[in-house]
Amino acid sequence: MGNSNQLHRLQSMTAALVGVFFFHAIIGVFGLRLAIAGLAAFVLGAVVVCVAFPAQGAES
């Protein structure tokens, strides 16, 4: 089980680093205002999807 935990941690760190790189690339192309607006839209979309489609087995 420890090996699975380490793999999950590695995948999480990789996803976070890719996200940071992508966000900085958008800042470089579109500027800070549009990058923040895009980030806010992405987070709002993720919340909407999580509310509209709850995980299997989740009680509502």
PyMOL Python script that loads the backbone (N, CA, C, O; Angstrom):
from pymol import cmd

cmd.read_pdbstr("""\
ATOM      1  N   MET A   1       0.826  -1.199   0.000  1.00  0.00           N
ATOM      2  CA  MET A   1       0.000   0.000   0.000  1.00  0.00           C
ATOM      3  C   MET A   1       0.867   1.257   0.000  1.00  0.00           C
ATOM      4  O   MET A   1       0.449   2.291  -0.522  1.00  0.00           O
ATOM      5  N   GLY A   2       2.049   1.186   0.568  1.00  0.00           N
ATOM      6  CA  GLY A   2       2.938   2.333   0.590  1.00  0.00           C
ATOM      7  C   GLY A   2       3.403   2.727  -0.797  1.00  0.00           C
ATOM      8  O   GLY A   2       3.563   3.911  -1.092  1.00  0.00           O
ATOM      9  N   ASN A   3       3.624   1.722  -1.661  1.00  0.00           N
ATOM     10  CA  ASN A   3       4.052   2.006  -3.023  1.00  0.00           C
ATOM     11  C   ASN A   3       2.965   2.743  -3.796  1.00  0.00           C
ATOM     12  O   ASN A   3       3.265   3.641  -4.583  1.00  0.00           O
ATOM     13  N   SER A   4       1.707   2.372  -3.580  1.00  0.00           N
ATOM     14  CA  SER A   4       0.587   3.033  -4.228  1.00  0.00           C
ATOM     15  C   SER A   4       0.474   4.486  -3.760  1.00  0.00           C
ATOM     16  O   SER A   4       0.173   5.379  -4.552  1.00  0.00           O
ATOM     17  N   ASN A   5       0.718   4.712  -2.477  1.00  0.00           N
ATOM     18  CA  ASN A   5       0.670   6.055  -1.919  1.00  0.00           C
ATOM     19  C   ASN A   5       1.771   6.933  -2.528  1.00  0.00           C
ATOM     20  O   ASN A   5       1.538   8.103  -2.831  1.00  0.00           O
ATOM     21  N   GLN A   6       2.960   6.368  -2.703  1.00  0.00           N
ATOM     22  CA  GLN A   6       4.055   7.124  -3.308  1.00  0.00           C
ATOM     23  C   GLN A   6       3.752   7.442  -4.766  1.00  0.00           C
ATOM     24  O   GLN A   6       4.068   8.532  -5.244  1.00  0.00           O
ATOM     25  N   LEU A   7       3.139   6.492  -5.478  1.00  0.00           N
ATOM     26  CA  LEU A   7       2.783   6.722  -6.871  1.00  0.00           C
ATOM     27  C   LEU A   7       1.737   7.822  -6.984  1.00  0.00           C
ATOM     28  O   LEU A   7       1.821   8.679  -7.864  1.00  0.00           O
ATOM     29  N   HIS A   8       0.751   7.794  -6.091  1.00  0.00           N
ATOM     30  CA  HIS A   8      -0.281   8.834  -6.093  1.00  0.00           C
ATOM     31  C   HIS A   8       0.336  10.199  -5.801  1.00  0.00           C
ATOM     32  O   HIS A   8      -0.033  11.194  -6.425  1.00  0.00           O
ATOM     33  N   ARG A   9       1.272  10.248  -4.859  1.00  0.00           N
ATOM     34  CA  ARG A   9       1.935  11.510  -4.527  1.00  0.00           C
ATOM     35  C   ARG A   9       2.740  12.028  -5.722  1.00  0.00           C
ATOM     36  O   ARG A   9       2.735  13.227  -5.997  1.00  0.00           O
ATOM     37  N   LEU A  10       3.428  11.133  -6.430  1.00  0.00           N
ATOM     38  CA  LEU A  10       4.192  11.525  -7.613  1.00  0.00           C
ATOM     39  C   LEU A  10       3.277  12.049  -8.708  1.00  0.00           C
ATOM     40  O   LEU A  10       3.592  13.051  -9.350  1.00  0.00           O
ATOM     41  N   GLN A  11       2.157  11.390  -8.926  1.00  0.00           N
ATOM     42  CA  GLN A  11       1.203  11.843  -9.940  1.00  0.00           C
ATOM     43  C   GLN A  11       0.610  13.191  -9.567  1.00  0.00           C
ATOM     44  O   GLN A  11       0.409  14.040 -10.436  1.00  0.00           O
ATOM     45  N   SER A  12       0.330  13.395  -8.299  1.00  0.00           N
ATOM     46  CA  SER A  12      -0.214  14.677  -7.840  1.00  0.00           C
ATOM     47  C   SER A  12       0.787  15.803  -8.042  1.00  0.00           C
ATOM     48  O   SER A  12       0.425  16.886  -8.502  1.00  0.00           O
ATOM     49  N   MET A  13       2.040  15.551  -7.702  1.00  0.00           N
ATOM     50  CA  MET A  13       3.076  16.574  -7.880  1.00  0.00           C
ATOM     51  C   MET A  13       3.288  16.887  -9.361  1.00  0.00           C
ATOM     52  O   MET A  13       3.481  18.045  -9.730  1.00  0.00           O
ATOM     53  N   THR A  14       3.252  15.860 -10.207  1.00  0.00           N
ATOM     54  CA  THR A  14       3.409  16.067 -11.639  1.00  0.00           C
ATOM     55  C   THR A  14       2.266  16.917 -12.186  1.00  0.00           C
ATOM     56  O   THR A  14       2.495  17.841 -12.966  1.00  0.00           O
ATOM     57  N   ALA A  15       1.040  16.609 -11.779  1.00  0.00           N
ATOM     58  CA  ALA A  15      -0.116  17.381 -12.231  1.00  0.00           C
ATOM     59  C   ALA A  15      -0.019  18.837 -11.768  1.00  0.00           C
ATOM     60  O   ALA A  15      -0.350  19.753 -12.521  1.00  0.00           O
ATOM     61  N   ALA A  16       0.431  19.047 -10.542  1.00  0.00           N
ATOM     62  CA  ALA A  16       0.566  20.412 -10.023  1.00  0.00           C
ATOM     63  C   ALA A  16       1.627  21.189 -10.801  1.00  0.00           C
ATOM     64  O   ALA A  16       1.423  22.358 -11.130  1.00  0.00           O
ATOM     65  N   LEU A  17       2.752  20.550 -11.093  1.00  0.00           N
ATOM     66  CA  LEU A  17       3.812  21.234 -11.844  1.00  0.00           C
ATOM     67  C   LEU A  17       3.381  21.546 -13.280  1.00  0.00           C
ATOM     68  O   LEU A  17       3.704  22.611 -13.807  1.00  0.00           O
ATOM     69  N   VAL A  18       2.659  20.630 -13.905  1.00  0.00           N
ATOM     70  CA  VAL A  18       2.148  20.886 -15.256  1.00  0.00           C
ATOM     71  C   VAL A  18       1.163  22.049 -15.218  1.00  0.00           C
ATOM     72  O   VAL A  18       1.168  22.899 -16.108  1.00  0.00           O
ATOM     73  N   GLY A  19       0.321  22.088 -14.193  1.00  0.00           N
ATOM     74  CA  GLY A  19      -0.634  23.187 -14.046  1.00  0.00           C
ATOM     75  C   GLY A  19       0.054  24.527 -13.868  1.00  0.00           C
ATOM     76  O   GLY A  19      -0.353  25.520 -14.472  1.00  0.00           O
ATOM     77  N   VAL A  20       1.081  24.566 -13.054  1.00  0.00           N
ATOM     78  CA  VAL A  20       1.832  25.817 -12.842  1.00  0.00           C
ATOM     79  C   VAL A  20       2.495  26.258 -14.144  1.00  0.00           C
ATOM     80  O   VAL A  20       2.450  27.438 -14.490  1.00  0.00           O
ATOM     81  N   PHE A  21       3.104  25.331 -14.862  1.00  0.00           N
ATOM     82  CA  PHE A  21       3.737  25.662 -16.137  1.00  0.00           C
ATOM     83  C   PHE A  21       2.709  26.198 -17.135  1.00  0.00           C
ATOM     84  O   PHE A  21       2.953  27.198 -17.810  1.00  0.00           O
ATOM     85  N   PHE A  22       1.575  25.536 -17.220  1.00  0.00           N
ATOM     86  CA  PHE A  22       0.526  25.951 -18.149  1.00  0.00           C
ATOM     87  C   PHE A  22       0.007  27.341 -17.793  1.00  0.00           C
ATOM     88  O   PHE A  22      -0.196  28.165 -18.685  1.00  0.00           O
ATOM     89  N   PHE A  23      -0.211  27.617 -16.504  1.00  0.00           N
ATOM     90  CA  PHE A  23      -0.709  28.922 -16.067  1.00  0.00           C
ATOM     91  C   PHE A  23       0.298  30.016 -16.406  1.00  0.00           C
ATOM     92  O   PHE A  23      -0.092  31.093 -16.856  1.00  0.00           O
ATOM     93  N   HIS A  24       1.586  29.756 -16.199  1.00  0.00           N
ATOM     94  CA  HIS A  24       2.601  30.756 -16.533  1.00  0.00           C
ATOM     95  C   HIS A  24       2.697  30.961 -18.047  1.00  0.00           C
ATOM     96  O   HIS A  24       2.956  32.075 -18.501  1.00  0.00           O
ATOM     97  N   ALA A  25       2.496  29.918 -18.818  1.00  0.00           N
ATOM     98  CA  ALA A  25       2.499  30.070 -20.275  1.00  0.00           C
ATOM     99  C   ALA A  25       1.334  30.944 -20.720  1.00  0.00           C
ATOM    100  O   ALA A  25       1.491  31.771 -21.618  1.00  0.00           O
ATOM    101  N   ILE A  26       0.172  30.772 -20.106  1.00  0.00           N
ATOM    102  CA  ILE A  26      -0.988  31.603 -20.454  1.00  0.00           C
ATOM    103  C   ILE A  26      -0.738  33.050 -20.051  1.00  0.00           C
ATOM    104  O   ILE A  26      -1.103  33.968 -20.785  1.00  0.00           O
ATOM    105  N   ILE A  27      -0.122  33.264 -18.893  1.00  0.00           N
ATOM    106  CA  ILE A  27       0.208  34.637 -18.492  1.00  0.00           C
ATOM    107  C   ILE A  27       1.127  35.275 -19.529  1.00  0.00           C
ATOM    108  O   ILE A  27       0.952  36.440 -19.887  1.00  0.00           O
ATOM    109  N   GLY A  28       2.102  34.515 -20.009  1.00  0.00           N
ATOM    110  CA  GLY A  28       3.034  35.052 -20.992  1.00  0.00           C
ATOM    111  C   GLY A  28       2.365  35.386 -22.318  1.00  0.00           C
ATOM    112  O   GLY A  28       2.772  36.330 -22.995  1.00  0.00           O
ATOM    113  N   VAL A  29       1.351  34.628 -22.695  1.00  0.00           N
ATOM    114  CA  VAL A  29       0.697  34.846 -23.986  1.00  0.00           C
ATOM    115  C   VAL A  29      -0.405  35.900 -23.885  1.00  0.00           C
ATOM    116  O   VAL A  29      -0.471  36.807 -24.715  1.00  0.00           O
ATOM    117  N   PHE A  30      -1.267  35.787 -22.877  1.00  0.00           N
ATOM    118  CA  PHE A  30      -2.468  36.629 -22.822  1.00  0.00           C
ATOM    119  C   PHE A  30      -2.413  37.731 -21.784  1.00  0.00           C
ATOM    120  O   PHE A  30      -3.230  38.651 -21.838  1.00  0.00           O
ATOM    121  N   GLY A  31      -1.495  37.678 -20.851  1.00  0.00           N
ATOM    122  CA  GLY A  31      -1.437  38.676 -19.800  1.00  0.00           C
ATOM    123  C   GLY A  31      -2.108  38.187 -18.527  1.00  0.00           C
ATOM    124  O   GLY A  31      -2.833  37.192 -18.530  1.00  0.00           O
ATOM    125  N   LEU A  32      -1.856  38.895 -17.451  1.00  0.00           N
ATOM    126  CA  LEU A  32      -2.307  38.467 -16.128  1.00  0.00           C
ATOM    127  C   LEU A  32      -3.822  38.499 -15.990  1.00  0.00           C
ATOM    128  O   LEU A  32      -4.397  37.574 -15.416  1.00  0.00           O
ATOM    129  N   ARG A  33      -4.480  39.523 -16.491  1.00  0.00           N
ATOM    130  CA  ARG A  33      -5.933  39.640 -16.322  1.00  0.00           C
ATOM    131  C   ARG A  33      -6.676  38.482 -16.972  1.00  0.00           C
ATOM    132  O   ARG A  33      -7.560  37.891 -16.352  1.00  0.00           O
ATOM    133  N   LEU A  34      -6.335  38.155 -18.200  1.00  0.00           N
ATOM    134  CA  LEU A  34      -7.009  37.057 -18.877  1.00  0.00           C
ATOM    135  C   LEU A  34      -6.641  35.714 -18.272  1.00  0.00           C
ATOM    136  O   LEU A  34      -7.461  34.796 -18.259  1.00  0.00           O
ATOM    137  N   ALA A  35      -5.419  35.585 -17.770  1.00  0.00           N
ATOM    138  CA  ALA A  35      -5.024  34.336 -17.121  1.00  0.00           C
ATOM    139  C   ALA A  35      -5.824  34.115 -15.843  1.00  0.00           C
ATOM    140  O   ALA A  35      -6.253  32.994 -15.573  1.00  0.00           O
ATOM    141  N   ILE A  36      -6.027  35.155 -15.063  1.00  0.00           N
ATOM    142  CA  ILE A  36      -6.823  35.032 -13.838  1.00  0.00           C
ATOM    143  C   ILE A  36      -8.277  34.752 -14.182  1.00  0.00           C
ATOM    144  O   ILE A  36      -8.919  33.936 -13.521  1.00  0.00           O
ATOM    145  N   ALA A  37      -8.809  35.414 -15.203  1.00  0.00           N
ATOM    146  CA  ALA A  37     -10.195  35.162 -15.624  1.00  0.00           C
ATOM    147  C   ALA A  37     -10.359  33.724 -16.105  1.00  0.00           C
ATOM    148  O   ALA A  37     -11.361  33.080 -15.793  1.00  0.00           O
ATOM    149  N   GLY A  38      -9.399  33.219 -16.851  1.00  0.00           N
ATOM    150  CA  GLY A  38      -9.454  31.834 -17.313  1.00  0.00           C
ATOM    151  C   GLY A  38      -9.371  30.852 -16.165  1.00  0.00           C
ATOM    152  O   GLY A  38     -10.067  29.837 -16.164  1.00  0.00           O
ATOM    153  N   LEU A  39      -8.529  31.141 -15.190  1.00  0.00           N
ATOM    154  CA  LEU A  39      -8.412  30.279 -14.017  1.00  0.00           C
ATOM    155  C   LEU A  39      -9.720  30.257 -13.238  1.00  0.00           C
ATOM    156  O   LEU A  39     -10.166  29.196 -12.801  1.00  0.00           O
ATOM    157  N   ALA A  40     -10.335  31.423 -13.063  1.00  0.00           N
ATOM    158  CA  ALA A  40     -11.615  31.495 -12.356  1.00  0.00           C
ATOM    159  C   ALA A  40     -12.698  30.723 -13.114  1.00  0.00           C
ATOM    160  O   ALA A  40     -13.502  30.023 -12.498  1.00  0.00           O
ATOM    161  N   ALA A  41     -12.723  30.845 -14.438  1.00  0.00           N
ATOM    162  CA  ALA A  41     -13.703  30.109 -15.242  1.00  0.00           C
ATOM    163  C   ALA A  41     -13.480  28.609 -15.129  1.00  0.00           C
ATOM    164  O   ALA A  41     -14.442  27.844 -15.058  1.00  0.00           O
ATOM    165  N   PHE A  42     -12.225  28.180 -15.111  1.00  0.00           N
ATOM    166  CA  PHE A  42     -11.916  26.757 -14.981  1.00  0.00           C
ATOM    167  C   PHE A  42     -12.366  26.217 -13.636  1.00  0.00           C
ATOM    168  O   PHE A  42     -12.967  25.145 -13.568  1.00  0.00           O
ATOM    169  N   VAL A  43     -12.083  26.945 -12.564  1.00  0.00           N
ATOM    170  CA  VAL A  43     -12.481  26.508 -11.223  1.00  0.00           C
ATOM    171  C   VAL A  43     -14.000  26.470 -11.107  1.00  0.00           C
ATOM    172  O   VAL A  43     -14.551  25.527 -10.538  1.00  0.00           O
ATOM    173  N   LEU A  44     -14.681  27.475 -11.634  1.00  0.00           N
ATOM    174  CA  LEU A  44     -16.144  27.502 -11.607  1.00  0.00           C
ATOM    175  C   LEU A  44     -16.713  26.320 -12.390  1.00  0.00           C
ATOM    176  O   LEU A  44     -17.665  25.680 -11.943  1.00  0.00           O
ATOM    177  N   GLY A  45     -16.136  26.031 -13.549  1.00  0.00           N
ATOM    178  CA  GLY A  45     -16.583  24.883 -14.335  1.00  0.00           C
ATOM    179  C   GLY A  45     -16.379  23.572 -13.602  1.00  0.00           C
ATOM    180  O   GLY A  45     -17.232  22.687 -13.663  1.00  0.00           O
ATOM    181  N   ALA A  46     -15.259  23.438 -12.910  1.00  0.00           N
ATOM    182  CA  ALA A  46     -15.001  22.216 -12.142  1.00  0.00           C
ATOM    183  C   ALA A  46     -16.012  22.057 -11.011  1.00  0.00           C
ATOM    184  O   ALA A  46     -16.468  20.946 -10.740  1.00  0.00           O
ATOM    185  N   VAL A  47     -16.362  23.148 -10.357  1.00  0.00           N
ATOM    186  CA  VAL A  47     -17.358  23.088  -9.282  1.00  0.00           C
ATOM    187  C   VAL A  47     -18.716  22.698  -9.846  1.00  0.00           C
ATOM    188  O   VAL A  47     -19.418  21.877  -9.255  1.00  0.00           O
ATOM    189  N   VAL A  48     -19.092  23.270 -10.971  1.00  0.00           N
ATOM    190  CA  VAL A  48     -20.380  22.946 -11.595  1.00  0.00           C
ATOM    191  C   VAL A  48     -20.437  21.471 -11.970  1.00  0.00           C
ATOM    192  O   VAL A  48     -21.450  20.813 -11.733  1.00  0.00           O
ATOM    193  N   VAL A  49     -19.370  20.947 -12.547  1.00  0.00           N
ATOM    194  CA  VAL A  49     -19.343  19.539 -12.936  1.00  0.00           C
ATOM    195  C   VAL A  49     -19.419  18.640 -11.706  1.00  0.00           C
ATOM    196  O   VAL A  49     -20.132  17.636 -11.724  1.00  0.00           O
ATOM    197  N   CYS A  50     -18.704  18.979 -10.649  1.00  0.00           N
ATOM    198  CA  CYS A  50     -18.729  18.159  -9.433  1.00  0.00           C
ATOM    199  C   CYS A  50     -20.103  18.177  -8.771  1.00  0.00           C
ATOM    200  O   CYS A  50     -20.526  17.174  -8.198  1.00  0.00           O
ATOM    201  N   VAL A  51     -20.793  19.295  -8.844  1.00  0.00           N
ATOM    202  CA  VAL A  51     -22.134  19.369  -8.259  1.00  0.00           C
ATOM    203  C   VAL A  51     -23.145  18.642  -9.148  1.00  0.00           C
ATOM    204  O   VAL A  51     -24.032  17.955  -8.641  1.00  0.00           O
ATOM    205  N   ALA A  52     -23.018  18.788 -10.459  1.00  0.00           N
ATOM    206  CA  ALA A  52     -23.975  18.179 -11.377  1.00  0.00           C
ATOM    207  C   ALA A  52     -23.811  16.666 -11.461  1.00  0.00           C
ATOM    208  O   ALA A  52     -24.797  15.951 -11.638  1.00  0.00           O
ATOM    209  N   PHE A  53     -22.595  16.170 -11.338  1.00  0.00           N
ATOM    210  CA  PHE A  53     -22.316  14.742 -11.460  1.00  0.00           C
ATOM    211  C   PHE A  53     -21.550  14.260 -10.223  1.00  0.00           C
ATOM    212  O   PHE A  53     -20.328  14.117 -10.269  1.00  0.00           O
ATOM    213  N   PRO A  54     -22.260  14.012  -9.124  1.00  0.00           N
ATOM    214  CA  PRO A  54     -21.554  13.564  -7.911  1.00  0.00           C
ATOM    215  C   PRO A  54     -20.950  12.175  -8.116  1.00  0.00           C
ATOM    216  O   PRO A  54     -21.380  11.420  -8.989  1.00  0.00           O
ATOM    217  N   ALA A  55     -19.974  11.859  -7.319  1.00  0.00           N
ATOM    218  CA  ALA A  55     -19.289  10.564  -7.401  1.00  0.00           C
ATOM    219  C   ALA A  55     -20.272   9.435  -7.098  1.00  0.00           C
ATOM    220  O   ALA A  55     -21.240   9.620  -6.361  1.00  0.00           O
ATOM    221  N   GLN A  56     -20.015   8.284  -7.667  1.00  0.00           N
ATOM    222  CA  GLN A  56     -20.875   7.135  -7.407  1.00  0.00           C
ATOM    223  C   GLN A  56     -20.792   6.764  -5.934  1.00  0.00           C
ATOM    224  O   GLN A  56     -19.712   6.745  -5.343  1.00  0.00           O
ATOM    225  N   GLY A  57     -21.912   6.479  -5.371  1.00  0.00           N
ATOM    226  CA  GLY A  57     -21.964   6.116  -3.964  1.00  0.00           C
ATOM    227  C   GLY A  57     -22.086   7.298  -3.023  1.00  0.00           C
ATOM    228  O   GLY A  57     -22.251   7.123  -1.816  1.00  0.00           O
ATOM    229  N   ALA A  58     -22.004   8.514  -3.577  1.00  0.00           N
ATOM    230  CA  ALA A  58     -22.130   9.705  -2.732  1.00  0.00           C
ATOM    231  C   ALA A  58     -23.603   9.952  -2.424  1.00  0.00           C
ATOM    232  O   ALA A  58     -24.468   9.804  -3.288  1.00  0.00           O
ATOM    233  N   GLU A  59     -23.863  10.321  -1.208  1.00  0.00           N
ATOM    234  CA  GLU A  59     -25.246  10.621  -0.816  1.00  0.00           C
ATOM    235  C   GLU A  59     -25.535  12.077  -1.085  1.00  0.00           C
ATOM    236  O   GLU A  59     -24.692  12.945  -0.857  1.00  0.00           O
ATOM    237  N   SER A  60     -26.748  12.343  -1.577  1.00  0.00           N
ATOM    238  CA  SER A  60     -27.094  13.737  -1.866  1.00  0.00           C
ATOM    239  C   SER A  60     -28.172  14.241  -0.950  1.00  0.00           C
ATOM    240  O   SER A  60     -28.582  15.397  -1.057  1.00  0.00           O
TER     241      SER A  60
END
""", "prot")
cmd.dss("prot")
cmd.show_as("cartoon", "prot")
cmd.util.cbc("prot")
cmd.orient("prot")
